[in-house]
Amino acid sequence: MVNIFDNINAAAKDLEETPQYKNLAEALKAVHENEAANEVFNRFQETQRVVNEAMQTGQEPEEAQIQEWQEIAKEIEQYDEINKLMETEQALNQLLMQINNTLTKPIAMLYEEN
């Protein structure tokens, strides 16, 4: 019997060798090295986490939370490091979507057969 996790763990190591992953690591390092950008980025992540948690529990985020998140999002635009990070996140997410589509293709094919 195949241990699928052996293959997944190998794929995870392979992921670390992709340009998308390496670019993300470099972009994240650049954000951390800029104290002001890092502070804004951390506030953005925390606010985003709070908003997401509210939505996941079926609650509407408070207007003040949404407004704070939007204000921080505007601040982010001032930092090239954060903009580059977001670009590299998108590139990595595209790769992950392709990987997910490949991984779940057998399941999709099962539904197509019926």
Helices and strands as residue ranges (DSSP letters): H 4-15, H 19-33, H 35-56, H 63-76, H 80-103, H 105-113
